[in-house]
Amino acid sequence: MASDSSESSSLALAEDRHDVVLLQETLLKSHINLTNYTGFHNYYQAGINRGSSILVRTDIMAKPIAIHLHYGYSIEYQGVTISLQHNEYHIFNIYRPRDSAKLKIDHIFAIANDSPSILCGDFNAHNPLWNNPTNASTAKTCTTGHYLQNLLQEFSNVSLLNSKDTIHLCGGVLDLTFVTSSLLPSTKWSLHPFLASDHFAVTTTIQAFRVPAPPPNPKWILWKGN
């Protein structure tokens, strides 16, 4: 799984074969077709949103999550459920613009607390819990940072996956990944080795098995029969 806002994402898709890709600030105005991927898109509308996408490989069953609840002010949200062997995983994609946007995702944390889930996104939130200790923002915090920290305390079965690596080119840790705590032993978080825009892309790897493909239907050549 990868999260990024760069137009070069298609290169990473081709080379790394990510199963699920989460994108924020796509500025995508209409549907695009990517080989081997099913796209779920929130399209860009000038002055309203920046656009976001979730791409899922076509050999993985996926369906959108329809939760008709309030996510806060000016928040961009997407969710899909993917089916892998023995399990379904809920995947949420969040973009919070700077400052004025008010985040409210208690209900998403409640889902992640009770069932296997991954919540990724650009939260534009500072908190010492995840700030990089080697840069000037180490003690910086904000209202949204406090809010997310409180959610982690309230929902004990949800964990922050990030290391404290800098993600933004200017030094911030703005892109966060939360997972259901039971997934931690099988999950690895890292920065992508080359994919970046003004953010470095994040890769989350979960050791999980896909649903095996059904066997092909038998074919008979009847005219050769004796």
N, C-alpha and C positions, 0 to 999 in steps of 0.2 A: 504494500500500500504506500502511496506517495501523496504528499500534499505540497502544492506549489501554485504560483500564479504566473508562470512564465510561458511565453508562446513556444518556447523550445521543448515543451512537455512532450510533444509527439515524438521527438527524438528519443527521449527516455523511455517512452512506451515501447518503441520498436526495439531498443537495445536491452532493456531490463525486464520486459514482459511483466510489469506490475499487474496484479489481479484487480486492484481497485485504486483509482486515482481521484483525489479530491483537489479541486481548484477553487481559488477565490480571486476576485477582481479579474474575471476573464474578459470583460468588455465584449462578450459574445452577443450579437444581435439576432442571430438566427441559427437553426440547427446545422451541425456539421456531422459528417460521417467519418468515423475513424475505424479502420479495418480491425476486426476482432473485438470491438468494444460497443457496448450499449451505453448511450449517453442520457443522463438525467440533467436537465439544464434549467436554471433560472436566468432568463435573458436580461442583458443590460438595458436599462432605461435611463437616459440622461437625466440627472438631477434627482433620481429616485433610488437607484441601486447601482452596484458595480458589476453584478453578474457572478454566478457561481455554477460549478458543474461537478457531478460525480460520474465517473466512467467505470464501468464494470465489464470485465471480459465476458464475451458472449457465451462461453462455456460454463459460466457460473450463473445459477438462477438468482435473479434480483427483482425486487419490487419496491416501489416507493413507500415510505412511511407517511401516512396521512394523519397528522396530529393537528387538529384545528384549535390550537391554543395560542396565547399571546407569548411572544418571545422577547418582548421589550420594544423599545423605540429604535427604528432604523436598523434592525438586526436582519441579516440575511441568513436563512436557514434552509437546509436540505437534510433528508434522511432516507436511507434505503435499508432493506433487510436482505442479506444474502444467505443462501442455503449451502452449507457444506456438510460433509458426512456427519450425521448424528447431531448437528447443531445448526441453529440459525444465529447470525450475528447482526446486530443493529449498528449501522454506521451513520454518524451525524457530521455534517459539514456546516461550520458556523463562520460568518464574517461579521465582525463588529468594527465599524468605522471609528475613527478617533473621537474622543471627548464627548460629543453630544449624544452618542448612541447609548441607550440604557439596556443592559442585558438582563433577561429573566429566563433561566433555563432550569429551574428547579425540577420540572417535570421530566426533562431529559436525563438529569442525574438520577431521578427516581427509577427510570427505565434501566439505566446502566447499573444501578445498584442491585437490580433483581434479575437481570438476564445479560448474557454476553454482549458487550457493546464497546464501541470505540467512538470517542468524540474528539474531533480534530478541528482546528481552525485558527484563523488570525483573530485574536481577541483584543489586541492592542491594550493589554493589561499588564501593569507592573506590580510585582510583589517580591519581597526578599526570598520567599519560598522557592522561586524559580529564577530570579535575576542572576546574571553571571557575576560571581564575586570579584572578578578581576577588572570590571569596568565601572564607570561613574554611576551607573544606575543600580548598584548593588543594594542600596538602602531605599531606593525609590519605590513608592507605592501609589495606588489610586483606588477610587471607589470600586471599580470593577475587579481589581486585584483582590481587595478585601472580600468582595462578594464571592468570588471563586474559591478563595481560601475557606470561607465559611461553609460553602457547599461541600468541600472535601471533608470538613469536620462533621457535617450533618449526615452525609452519606458515606458511612465507613467502608462500604464495599466498592468504592470508586477511588482510583489512584491516579496521580499525575505520573506520566511515563517519562517526561523529559529528563535529560541530563541538564546541566546548567550551561550548555554550549550556547554561544551567541548565534542567533538566527538571522537577525536583521543586519544589513551591511553597516549600519551606523552603530551597531553594538547592542541592540535590545534583544530581549527574549520575549517575542510577541506571539509566536505560534506555539500553541500548547496542544498536547495529546493526553487525553484521559481515557482510561480503560477500566472495565470491571476488574476488580482486584484478583479474582480467580484466574484471569488470563496472564498475570504477571510472570509466572514461571516459564511460559511458552512464548513470551513476547520480547522483541528486541527493537530498540529505538536508535536511530542514527541520522546524521545529516547525509544527504545524497552527495556522492563524491564530485559531481560537476554541475548538476542542474541548479540554477539560481536565477532570480531576477534581482529585485532589491532585497529579497529574502532568499535564504538558502532553503532548498526543498528538504523535507523531512521524510524519511522512510521508516515505516513501522512494519515489522515482520512478525507474523503469528504462525506458529507451527500448528497447522490444522489441515485436515484431509478433505479434499473435494468429494462431492457426490460422484461416484463412478458413472461414466457414460453408459447408457443402455446398449446392449448388443445390437448390431444391425439386424434388420429384418431379413430372414432367409429368402433367397431368390432361386427360382426353379426354371430350368429351361425345358419346358414341356414338350416342345416339338422334337427333342432328342430322345424322348422316353420310348422304351420298347413295349 
